[in-house]
Amino acid sequence: MADLLQQGLKIAALFESIINSLPTPVFVKDKKHRLLLVNDAFCELMERKRGELLGQIDYHLLNHEAAEVCRLKDEEAFASHEAIVNQEAFTTSDGVNLTLQVRKMVFQDDNLGSVLCGVITDITELKHYELQLNDANEKLKLILADRTHELANVNEKLLWMANFDPVTELMNKSALTEAALSYIQRADSSGGKFAMVFLDLDDFKFINESYGHPVGDALIKAVGNRLVKVIKERGEVARVGGDEFMLLVSYQDKAEIESITKNIIRILKEPFDSNQHRVFINASIGIASYPEDGSDVITLAQHADAAMYVAKKNNRGGHQFYQEAYTMTIKRKLEMDVYLRDAIKSKELEVHFQPIFKAQDQSIIGYEALARWNDKIFGSVSPTEFIAIAEESDLILPLGELVIDHAVQFIEQQCQKGEYVSINVSPKQLMHPSFKSYLIKQLKHTSMDPKQLAIEVTENVMVKMNEYITQLIQQDELQGIRFFVDDFGTGYSNLSQLKKIQFNALKIDRSFVKELPHSKTDISLVKVMVLMAKELNLEVIAEGVETQQQMACLAELGCQYIQGFLLGRPAKAKRQ
């Protein structure tokens, strides 16, 4: 018996030695909340000797509020006979506030009955970090909310830009095409009719050159407003080009269209007061009816265009309904196709180079290669006209190769280190296998650095061919070549497409530059485009910069590079 007692005392001493060696405070209480056992760490925490603690209750050691919390938790543990964990506040003698995590569990002792064992962990530092983390998370949530809202606004503005003309706030060509499809479906289901009315302002270029673009744009906006008043709820009005409008008008008989067209001509002949200038203008109008003059949007548009061409040629300032004979207007295009083919083959076409400048110091950083054609028969042909003809045939491929040849030669002979030349590429070029192979051939057989060549595709091409363009950019043989989005803001791209395709730069369309710094709308839109480009790590080039005020405004908005007549017109390469 003595041996068992002796052994029990040794075990008790060993147990006491073990709990005293623990770095965390440990205590044992009876059901009257009296301390029966404490370890050294607990004494150190309470800053008292063991003898001063044993037999004491919490109300003798802590303030009343803290002691009450301890008592309630003790009672909860005794009642449940399950381990509970709670946090308790504790203040040291020198005023340091601690947060303690206390784990309490009840045990049964043959002599003492139910006893409560508590283990204390100081989690003050952990709570501090937790508060910091929570604070950081709240700040991050605010930042993310702001950025999400900002990007949502950008997307909303991009969607608007995709469907509306920024000058007139009317539908653009893309939106009108969708509307025309709806008109066709509605006419097919109801047996109704509608007309596509193509309106081109006469001598608008002369007004632009005489009074400047601000007056020209104000005139365009006023024309749009008058057209809307005439059409009202009977149709749709869209601006589809610089001085071109397209209308969709439902009707029962041609007399209605005749009346509406005469009203348009009459109301447009009234003077326009624009920026302290009184301007007079006429419009030539072509009309194609569905379904008589075409069963699809493209045919209707072509026939309305042909009728307008006849009106402008024979009845300037008047209107003309489409007739089958007007397809002769295509004859010029066919003839021009033949002459253009010969011009490309004989290399009569020229390539001019327009410099691109840093907005900050006006130093040249690159050039855009631009095809020019001065024919013996047709005279100086607009690039818009002959490139459109080339795109409709297979001529765009040799024309594109001719431009590439001139660009590479210019890079090798006249470009300084770090300067590049950009070339415009059409969808047909992009899709043709010879385009990629021709580029690779140029890179392999010339001394040109790939970084000195840039490919420009329009925003609409980017949207329609984003997967193909992505594959092209990722070609190992074409690594280093830059890719630009041209005419940005006139198409209907979105952030996800721009993010997916690894472009190097956006070229803001000249239509957003014309009214700077006077147009608040254009300032907002350019600001949005620059912000979006910055988020996507893209350079920004503004096209059509013609005044010092435009350049200063663009620089203030964060646009890095500019291109336009102000600093440099397209010119032939210098002869070596």
Residue pairs with C-beta under 8 A, 6 or more apart in sequence:
16 37
19 26
19 37
19 39
20 39
20 40
20 41
22 39
22 41
23 41
24 41
24 119
24 120
24 121
25 38
25 39
25 41
25 42
25 44
25 45
25 119
25 120
26 37
26 38
26 39
26 41
26 42
26 117
26 118
26 119
26 120
27 35
27 37
27 38
27 39
27 42
27 117
27 118
27 120
28 35
28 36
28 37
28 38
28 115
28 116
28 117
28 118
29 35
29 36
29 74
29 115
29 116
29 118
30 36
30 112
30 113
30 114
30 115
30 116
31 78
31 113
31 114
31 115
31 116
32 57
33 57
33 58
33 70
33 71
33 74
34 55
34 56
34 57
35 53
35 54
35 55
35 56
35 57
36 54
36 112
36 115
37 54
38 46
38 50
38 53
38 54
41 120
42 53
42 120
43 49
43 50
43 53
45 90
45 120
46 53
46 61
47 92
47 93
48 61
53 61
57 67
58 66
58 67
58 70
58 71
59 67
59 71
61 67
62 70
62 90
63 91
66 88
66 89
66 90
69 86
69 88
70 88
73 84
73 86
73 88
73 102
73 104
74 104
74 116
76 84
77 83
77 84
77 104
77 105
77 106
77 116
78 106
78 114
78 116
81 106
82 105
83 103
83 104
83 105
84 103
84 104
84 105
85 101
85 102
85 103
85 104
86 101
86 102
86 104
87 99
87 100
87 101
87 102
87 123
88 99
88 100
88 102
89 97
89 98
89 99
89 100
90 97
90 98
90 99
90 100
91 97
91 98
92 98
97 124
98 122
98 124
99 122
99 123
99 124
99 127
100 120
100 121
100 122
100 123
100 124
101 120
101 121
101 122
101 123
102 118
102 119
102 120
102 121
103 118
103 119
103 121
104 116
104 117
104 118
105 116
105 117
106 114
106 115
106 116
106 117
107 114
107 115
107 116
107 117
108 114
108 115
109 115
150 531
151 495
151 535
153 528
154 495
154 528
154 531
154 532
155 494
155 495
157 524
157 525
157 528
158 493
158 494
158 495
158 528
158 532
159 492
159 494
161 489
161 490
161 492
161 525
162 172
162 174
162 175
162 491
162 492
162 493
162 494
163 171
163 172
163 174
163 175
163 492
164 170
164 171
164 172
164 175
165 171
165 172
165 224
165 238
165 239
166 489
166 511
166 512
166 521
166 522
166 525
167 217
167 220
167 221
167 224
167 239
167 511
167 514
167 515
168 220
168 221
168 223
168 224
168 225
168 239
169 221
169 224
170 224
170 228
170 237
170 238
170 239
170 245
171 179
171 236
171 237
171 238
171 239
172 238
172 239
172 240
172 490
173 238
173 240
173 241
173 246
174 460
174 491
174 492
175 238
176 236
176 238
176 240
176 246
176 248
177 297
179 236
179 238
179 248
180 196
180 248
180 297
180 300
181 297
183 194
183 248
183 250
183 290
184 290
184 295
184 296
184 297
186 192
187 193
187 194
187 290
187 291
192 250
193 250
193 251
193 252
193 289
193 290
193 291
194 235
194 248
194 249
194 250
194 251
194 289
194 290
195 247
195 248
195 249
195 251
195 257
195 287
195 288
195 289
195 290
196 246
196 247
196 248
196 287
196 288
196 289
196 290
196 294
196 300
196 301
196 304
197 246
197 247
197 248
197 249
197 257
197 260
197 261
197 285
197 286
197 287
197 304
198 244
198 245
198 246
198 285
198 286
198 287
198 288
198 301
198 304
198 305
198 307
198 308
199 227
199 244
199 245
199 246
199 247
199 264
199 283
199 284
199 285
199 308
200 243
200 244
200 245
200 283
200 284
200 285
200 308
200 312
201 220
201 223
201 243
201 244
201 281
201 282
201 283
202 281
202 282
202 283
202 284
202 312
202 316
202 317
203 281
203 282
204 216
204 219
204 220
204 242
204 243
204 281
205 243
207 215
207 216
207 219
207 279
207 281
208 215
208 216
211 274
211 275
211 277
211 279
213 514
213 515
213 546
214 275
214 514
214 515
214 518
215 274
215 275
215 277
215 279
216 514
217 514
217 515
217 519
218 272
218 274
218 275
219 272
219 274
219 279
219 281
220 239
220 243
222 272
222 274
223 245
223 268
223 272
223 281
223 283
224 237
224 239
224 245
226 264
226 267
226 268
227 237
227 245
227 247
227 264
228 237
229 267
230 260
230 263
230 264
230 267
231 237
231 247
231 249
231 260
234 249
234 250
234 260
235 247
235 248
235 249
235 250
236 247
236 248
237 245
237 246
237 247
238 245
238 246
238 247
239 245
240 246
246 301
246 304
249 256
249 257
249 260
251 257
251 260
254 289
254 321
257 287
257 289
257 321
261 285
261 287
261 319
262 319
264 283
264 285
265 282
265 283
265 285
265 317
265 318
265 319
268 281
268 282
268 283
269 280
269 282
269 317
271 278
271 279
271 280
272 278
272 279
272 280
272 281
273 279
282 316
282 317
283 317
284 308
284 311
284 312
284 315
284 316
284 317
284 318
284 319
285 308
285 311
285 318
285 319
285 320
286 303
286 304
286 305
286 306
286 307
286 308
286 309
286 310
286 311
286 319
286 320
286 322
287 304
287 307
287 319
287 320
287 321
287 322
288 294
288 300
288 301
288 303
288 304
288 307
288 321
288 322
289 321
289 322
290 300
293 299
293 300
293 303
293 304
293 322
294 300
294 302
294 303
303 322
303 326
304 322
306 322
306 326
306 327
306 329
306 330
307 320
307 321
307 322
307 323
307 326
308 320
309 326
309 329
310 320
310 326
310 329
311 318
311 319
311 320
314 320
320 326
333 389
333 392
336 378
336 381
336 385
336 386
336 389
337 389
337 392
337 393
337 395
339 375
339 377
339 378
340 373
340 386
340 389
340 390
340 395
341 395
342 348
343 349
343 373
343 375
344 395
344 398
344 399
344 402
345 398
347 402
348 373
348 375
349 371
349 372
349 373
349 399
349 402
350 371
350 372
350 373
350 374
350 572
351 369
351 370
351 371
351 372
351 402
351 403
351 406
351 407
351 410
351 573
352 369
352 370
352 372
352 570
352 571
352 572
353 367
353 368
353 369
353 370
353 410
353 421
353 570
353 571
353 572
353 573
354 367
354 368
354 370
354 563
354 568
354 569
354 570
354 571
355 364
355 366
355 367
355 563
355 567
355 568
356 364
356 365
356 366
356 367
356 368
356 422
356 541
356 561
356 562
356 563
357 363
357 364
357 365
357 561
357 562
357 563
357 567
357 568
358 365
358 560
358 561
359 542
359 551
359 554
359 555
359 559
359 560
359 561
359 562
360 555
360 560
362 567
364 416
364 419
364 568
365 418
365 419
365 420
365 561
366 419
366 420
366 421
366 422
366 454
367 410
367 415
367 419
367 420
367 421
367 422
368 421
368 422
368 423
368 424
368 456
368 563
368 570
369 403
369 406
369 407
369 410
369 421
369 422
369 423
369 424
370 383
370 424
370 570
371 383
371 386
371 387
371 399
371 402
371 403
372 383
372 570
373 380
373 381
373 383
373 386
374 380
374 381
375 381
387 396
387 399
387 426
389 395
390 396
390 399
391 426
391 427
391 428
396 426
396 428
396 429
397 428
397 429
397 432
397 434
397 435
400 423
400 425
400 426
400 429
400 435
401 434
401 438
403 423
403 424
404 423
404 438
404 439
404 442
406 573
407 421
407 423
407 453
408 442
408 446
408 448
408 453
409 573
410 421
410 573
411 419
411 420
411 421
411 448
411 452
411 453
412 446
412 447
412 448
413 573
413 576
414 573
414 574
414 576
415 421
415 452
419 452
420 451
420 452
420 453
420 454
420 482
421 452
421 453
421 454
422 453
422 454
422 455
422 456
422 482
422 484
423 453
423 454
423 455
423 456
424 456
424 457
424 486
425 435
425 455
425 456
425 457
426 461
427 461
427 464
427 465
429 435
430 457
430 461
430 465
430 468
430 469
430 472
431 465
431 468
436 472
436 475
436 478
439 453
439 478
439 481
440 477
440 478
442 448
443 450
443 477
443 478
443 481
449 480
450 478
450 479
450 480
450 481
451 480
451 481
451 482
453 481
453 482
454 481
454 482
454 483
454 484
454 504
454 505
455 481
455 482
455 483
455 484
456 484
456 485
456 486
456 507
457 465
457 469
457 483
457 484
457 485
457 486
458 485
458 486
458 487
458 490
458 491
459 485
459 486
459 487
459 488
459 489
459 490
459 491
459 492
459 493
460 487
460 490
460 491
460 492
461 469
462 469
462 485
462 491
462 493
462 497
462 501
462 503
463 491
463 492
463 493
463 497
466 497
466 500
466 501
469 483
469 501
470 500
470 501
470 502
472 478
473 483
473 501
473 502
474 502
482 504
482 505
483 501
483 502
483 503
483 504
484 503
484 504
484 505
484 506
484 507
484 541
485 493
485 498
485 503
485 505
485 506
485 507
486 507
487 507
487 509
487 543
488 506
488 507
488 508
488 509
488 529
489 508
489 509
489 511
489 512
489 525
489 529
490 509
490 511
495 532
495 536
498 532
498 536
498 538
499 536
503 538
504 538
504 539
505 533
505 538
505 539
505 540
505 541
505 561
506 529
506 533
506 538
506 539
506 540
506 541
507 541
507 542
507 543
507 563
508 526
508 529
508 540
508 541
508 542
508 543
508 559
509 543
509 544
510 543
510 544
510 564
511 544
512 522
512 525
512 526
512 529
512 542
513 522
513 526
513 542
513 543
513 544
513 545
513 550
513 554
513 564
514 522
514 544
515 521
515 522
516 522
516 523
516 526
516 549
516 550
516 553
516 554
517 523
517 549
517 550
517 552
517 553
523 553
523 557
526 542
526 554
526 557
526 559
527 557
527 558
529 540
530 540
530 557
530 558
530 559
531 558
533 539
533 540
534 558
539 560
539 561
540 558
540 559
540 560
540 561
541 559
541 560
541 561
541 562
541 563
542 550
542 554
542 559
542 561
542 562
542 563
542 564
543 563
543 564
544 563
544 564
545 551
545 554
545 562
545 563
545 564
545 565
545 566
545 567
546 564
546 565
546 566
547 566
548 566
550 564
550 566
551 562
551 566
551 567
554 562
